[in-house]
Amino acid sequence: MASNGAGVFYSSAFFQIRDLGAAEIVRRIALFSAYSFSLFLVFFTIRAIYNIWFHPLSKYPGPWYAATTNLVYYIADITGYRERWILRQHQKYGEVVRTGPIRLSYTSASAWKDIVGHRSAGKLEMLKDPWLYDAGQAFGSDGVSMISNVDSETHGKMRKIFTSAFSDRALREQEPLLLKYVDKLIRRIHTDLSGDPNRPLDLVLLLNCTTFDIMADLTFGESLGMLDNGKYTPWVARIFDTIRYAAIFGIAGRWVWLRNLVRATLPASMRKSLEEHRGYVNERVERRMDKDTDQPDIWNLVLRNPENVKLLGRGSMNEHANLFMVAGTETTATLLSGLTYFLLKKPSTYEKIVAEVRSLPEDGLHIDSLRQLPYLQACFEEALRMYPPVPMGMPRVVPPGGAAISGGFVPEGTRVAVHQLSCYRNEKNFKNAFEFIPERWLPEYADEYGSDRKEALQPFSYGPRNCMGKNLAYHEMRLIFAKLLWNFDIELCPESDNWTDQRIFILWEKHPLMVKFKPRKV
């Protein structure tokens, strides 16, 4: 009977609608739309009033519209201007800014410790924001890595597994492999100049070829051959394309329905690119595992302990390989590109570092000697400050009970981060913050720059989850840059004069950095 009653009701409704004229139907639809829009407007207005004046975060400064909605934040994100937008807000409002209804951005040095530092007894860790870090799991990931959103105990176990692969001992074992590719870079430049000595070369391309070849050998036990061919492989080109879409994935990660919608509506070319990327990594890891080699690559050092294979599992091994091939390549090339640009824009600084590097014989450019060059290290620190490879803030979630950050209480559930680009351009942290001044890192300039908050610079993050590849990155950068300066005089081409005018999609969207290399006359 119930089903018959429902049938009669819907049949009656159908005939009522059928009997209405077209004009009446349009009128009713318009009324319904207006009513729905009015309800939405009332709801949005009430919510906006609450967020701006009564929300627990209402005491924090920021643009009024950011307190009401994430829309501007998301638009800035997917267009590549979010980090510069946040920088402008910090310049206007200070060291803590409300950039969303439940989002705070910090630039104070103390915020590093409060947000990502080691936890004292009884204090809960601020976990990584699942809206961002879990998004990768929804787009094809088959395992977790150290950068995934895992609890501190799991992260600690993973970190312990890879400690041997990034130790100082491992670095010394890997130095011949690094030198092999750095020398190949020098030969690549000579080859490119052989037909036309005045030919401009793209330094970004050359550095990416070098860092990807190095990391591929360390991760897969084989080179990608990019320095041999002087161009990107299709797989590496796809990595750059994928990074650009990461902003969309991060936004979609907040809502399961939107995440599923994005997955379902991805262009076929994009879906194919993601599948091929994962397949390539998985295949190379499989091939590496089948090799019997004593080369000191990452897996050989890790798998010296057979238990590590069981602890990781193949899915996690694949995910770590993917992590190494992105985090250990593009970021290094980014820093070296930025450093070169800033030095060439400031000739006196360039001449100073060239003189320091060339004070050593070429066969003296190695792990121990390069660590002893103070101006070289100062230039790296200043380049990391001016052009951080990951300029965004990596968000954490305030745990239950809330937490104190930079002297202010923040309620649980709030997304918080130290925004690197803004932190390093904060005049309270660094004097003349928008100028490239390596001298600020040297003790003999303490009278002028001693008040700088050096601890604010944390490009490799801070605390128990900081980047464990830091020492490898520094040594790789020292070797590559010192060899370039020792062998060539470098000149910036006019078309790259405004090279740092770039958008940011998690990483900088780098343009070609066109320079001229002149072989040094010894």
N, C-alpha and C positions, 0 to 999 in steps of 0.2 A: 504493500500500500504506500509506503514511504516513497519508493521509487516512482510510483505512478503519480503521486502528488507533486514530486519535483518536476516530472515531465510536463504535467499540466501547467505548473508555474512558468517554466522556461518557454513553453509553447505560447502561453498567454503574453509573456514579455516580448517574444519575437513578433507576434502579430501586432502588438501595440506599437513597437518600433516601426514595423512595416507600414502601419497606417499613418504614421507621422509624415508630414511633408519634408522635403529636403531642407527647406529653410528652418523648420523647427528643430530638425536633428542638428544642424549646424549651430543653432542658437543654444541648444542644451550642451553641446560639446564645449562651446565657448564659455558658457556659465560654469561648467565643471572645471575647465582649465583655469578660469579666473579664480574660482574658489580654491582650487589646489595651490595655485601660485600664492594666493593670499595667506593660506595656512603656512606655506613654506616661508614666506616673508616674515610672518609673525614669529615662527619658530627661530629663524635665523636672527631676527632682531633681538629676541629674548636671550638667545645664546650669546650673541655678540655683546650685549650689555653685561651679562654675567662674566664672560671671559675678560672683558676690559676692566671692569670695576670690582668684581667680587670673587674671581677665581684666585686660588692660592698663589698663582704666579703673577697676579696683577701688580704686585709691588715692584716687579722687575721692569726696567725700561725697555722700550722698543717701539717700532711703528705700530700704530693702533690696529692696522689691518692684519698684521701678523698675529695679533692676539685673537682675532676672530676666525681666521681661516688659514689653511696651509696652501691655498691656491697660488698666491704669489711665489711662495717658496718652491712649489713644484714647477711652475712655469719657468722660473729662473733656473731650476735644475735641468730640465730637459732642453733648454736653449743654450746651456753652457755658461751662464752668467751668475749662477748662484753664489760662488765663492766671492766674486767681486761685490755682489749685492750685500753679502754678510759683512765684508770688509767696510763698506760704506756705513752700515748700521753701527758697527763698533766705533768708527771715527766720530759718529754723531752722538751715540748714547753711552759709550764707555766700555769697561772691561767685561761686563756681562750684559747680554742682550737677549730679549725674548724674540726668537725668530719664528715661532709657531705657537699655537694654543698650548701645547705641552712640551715646548722645546726651548732650551737655553743654550746659548753659545758663550764661551769664555775665552779671555785672552790673558788672564793673569798667570804668572809662573806657578803660583801655589795650586792652581786648579788641576795641574797635571797630577800632583800627588793625591789630591782629594778624589779625583775621578778614576784614575787608572793605576794608582800606586798600590803598594803592598797593604793588605788589610791588617790592622792590629786586632788583638783578641776581642771577639764579640762583635766585630763589624762585618757586615755582609759585603761581598764583592759586588761591584756594579757590572752586571753582565752586558755583553754586546747586544746592541739593539736588534731584535729578531726581524724587525721590518726591513733592515738592510741585509744583515748577515745570513738570514735564512732564505733570502730570495734566490740565491744560487742553487739551493737544494730543489727549488721548484722548477728550475730551468735546465735539468739534465744532469746534475751532479749525482754520482753514484757512491759517494763516501764523504768523510769529513776530514778536515786538515786542521792545523794549528790556528788558522785564521778563522775557522768556522765558529759558530756560536755554540761552543761546548762549555761544560762546567769546568771549574778550576782544577779539579782532580784529573779529569780526562786530559785537559790541556797539559798539565804537568807531566803526565805519563808520555804523551806524544813528544813533548819538548825534550824529555830525557832520552828518548829513542834517537833523536837527531843531533844531540849535543856533540857526539864524536865527529860528525860530518862537518861541523862548523867551528871546531876547536882551533887553537893556535897550531897544534900539531898537524891537524888536517890541512891548514892553510899552507904550511911549509911543504907538505907532500904535494899539494896542488899547484904550487908556484910554477914548476916547469910547464904544466899544461896552460896556465894563464899566459906565460911568456910566449909560448908557441903561437897563440892567437894574436897577441899584441904585436909580435914581429910580423905576422901575416898582414895585420892592418897597415903597418908601415910599408910593406911591399905593395899592398893594394893601392895606396896613395901614389907611390912611385909609378906603378903601372898606369894608373889613370892619367898621370901627368906626362907620360912618355910621348903622346901624340901632340899635346899642346900644353906647355909648361904654365901658361897663364889661364888655364881652364878653371873656372870656379867649380868647387865640389860641395856636395851637400853633407855637412858634418853629421847631421842627425842620422842620415842613412848609414854612413860609415860606422858610427858608434853603435847603432842598433844592430848592424851586421856583426860587429865584434862581440857585443854582450850576449846576443842570442846564440852565436856559435859557441861561446864559452859555456854558457849555462846548459846548452843542449848536450855538450860533451860531459858535463858534470852530472846531468840528470839522466840522459839516455845512453851515455857511453859512445856517442857519435856526433859529429858536427852536422849542422844544417847546410854547410857549403855556401853560406851567404857571402863570406869574404872572398871565396874563390870566384863567385859569379858577380859580385858587386851589386846585388839587388835582393829584395825580399823574396822569400818563398811564398807561394800562395797561402800556406798555413799561417805564416807570420802576418801577412797582410790581413787575414781574417781575424787574427787576434786584435789588431787595431780597430777593425770594424766593430767587433763585439764589445770592446771597452766603451765605445761611444753609446751603445744601447744600454749599458749597465745602469744609467740613470733611470731609464724607464723601468727596468727590472726592480730597482730599489724602491721606487714609488709603488709598483704593483705588489711588492712583498708585504705591504701593510694590510691588504685585504685579500682573503682567499679567493673571493669571487672575481676580483679584478686580476689577480695572478692567473687564475684559470682562463679568464677571457683573453688576456695578453698571449698566453700560451696557444690558445685556440686560433687566434687571429694573426699570429706572427706571419709575415710574408714567407712564402716557400723558400726564398733564397736565404733568409735569415735563419729559418729552422734548419735548412741544409747546412749552413755555415756552422751552427752550433753543434750539430751532430758530427760533422766532419772533424771539427776541432777536438771534441771528446774522443772520437775514434782514433784520431792521429796520436793523441797522448797515450791512450790505453795500449795501442799497438806498439808504440816505442818502448813503453815500460815492459810489456810482455817480451819484446825482443831483447831488452837489456837483461831481464831476469834469466833468459836462456843462455846468456854469454858467460863464459868462464874467463874472467879478467882480473888482473891485479892492479889495474889503474885506480888511483885514489879518487874515484868519483863518489858522489853522495851515497849511492846504494851500496857500493863496495864497503864503505866505511860503516854504514848503518848495519849491513847484514853480516858483519863480522860476528855479531851476536845473533845466532839462529832464532832466538826467541822473539826477536823484533818482527820477523815475518808473520808470526802467529798473532802478535799483539796488534799489528797494523791491519792486516788483511789487504787483499788486492784493491778493493775499492778505495781505501784510504791512501794506499800507495799511489794510485792513479791521481787522486785529488791533490796530493802533495806535489807530484810531478807537475801538475797544472799550475799550482801555486808558484813553484820555483821558476817556471818558464815565463811567468808574468811579473811577479814581484822581484825576481832577481835579474831582470833584463832591462825592461823599459825604464824603470826608475833610475838605474845606474846611468843609462844613456841620457836620460833627461837631465840629471845633475851635471854631467860633463858638458852637455850642450849649453846649459845655462851659464856654467862657470866660464866657458870659452867666450860666450857673448859678452858677459859683464867685463871680462878682462880686456877684450878687444875694444870695448867702448871707453876704457880708461887706460890709455897707453902707458902711463907711468907705473901702474900696478902690473900690467903685463910684462914690462921690461924687468921689473923687480923679481917676479917669479921665474922668468926665463933665466936670469942670471943665477938664481939659487939652484935651479935644476941642472944647469950646464956647468955648475961647479963640480959635478960628479962626472966620472968617465961613464960611457954608455954601459959598459959591463958592470958598473957599480950601482945600476938602478935595480934594486931588489928589495925584498921585504923589510930588511933591517935598516938599510940606508935611507930609504924614502920616509920611514917613520920619523927620522931625525931632522927632516926639513921643516922648520917651524912656519915659514911663510906659505909653503904648499898646503900644510894642514889648515892654516888660518884662512886660506882662500876657499878650501872645501867647506869649512864651517860657515863662512859668509855666503857662499853660493847656496848652501842648504837653507840659510835664513831668507835670502832674497827670492829663491826659486825652489821652494820645497817640492820634491817630486810628487808627493801626495798633499796638495794644499788644503784639502778639506778637513773637517773635524770628523773623527771616527766615533760615532755616538754610542753611549752607554745608557743603561736604564737605572734610575735611582731605585734601590731595593725597598722592600717593605719597611715602614717606619721612617722613611726619609733619610736625608743625609745633609751634613754641613759642607758647603763648597765655597771656598774663598770667603769664609766668614758669614755666609748667609744660608739659612735653612731652605732646603729644596724638598718638596713632597715626593712621595713614592710614585713611580710610574713616569716621571719626567724624563725626557730624552735630553742628555747633556753631553757636551763635547768641548774640548779645547780646539778652536778653529785655527789651524796652523798658519794660514796666510795672514790672518788678522793678528794673531799673537806675535808673529815675527815683524809685523809693521807697526806694532804698538810702541809709541814713543816712551811710555813708562818702562818698557822692557829694554829698548835699545835707542840710544841717542842717534839722531839722524837716521831714523829707521828705514827711510826710503832710499838711502844711498848705499852703494856697494863699498864697504870699508873693511878690508881684511885685517887692518891694523888693530881693530877693536879686540881681536882675539889674542894679541901678543902682550906679554907682561910689561914690556917697556912702554906701552901706551896706556898704562893703568891710570895715569893722572887724568887723561881725557875720557877714557871709556870704562874706568873702573866701576862706575855706578850701573853699568849695564847688568841686567838680570840674565846672566849667561844660562842659568838653569831653565830659562823659558824655552830654549831651543831644544826640542826633542823630536827631530825628524824621523827617528827610528822608533818612536813611541816611548813609553815609560812603564816601569813596573814589571810584574811577572810575565806579561804578555808582549814585552818589547820584541823587536825584530832580532832573531838570533843570527841572522846573516849579516849583521852590521860589520864585523871584522872582515869578512870576505868582500863585502861591498867597498869598504875603504881601501883595501889592498888592491882590488881590481881597478878602482878609480885612480889610485896613485900610479900604478904601472902604466895604464893606458895614457894618462895625461902627461906624465913625466916623459914617456917615450915620444909622444907627439911634440912636446916642447923641445926636447933634445935634438930631434931630427929635422924639425921644420920651423921656419918663420911663418906666422899665420896672420892673415889680413882679412878683415870683415868686408864683405861686398855690400855696396849701397842698397841692394834690394832687400837685405836683411837688417837694415838699420833699426826698424821697429819690431824686431822679431818677437819680443815678449808680449805683444798685443795678441793674446791667444784666448780661446775659450777653454773651459775646463769641464771634462766629463770624468770625474774622479781623478784622472790624470790630465796633464796639460795636453791640449790638442796642438802639437808642435807643427809649425811650418818648416819647410826646408831651411836650414841655416847655411847659407851660401858663404863660403870662405875661399881664400886663395892660399895654397901651400907653396912655399918656396924652400926647396931643400937647403938645409944649412950647409954653409961652407966652413968646414973644420980646418 
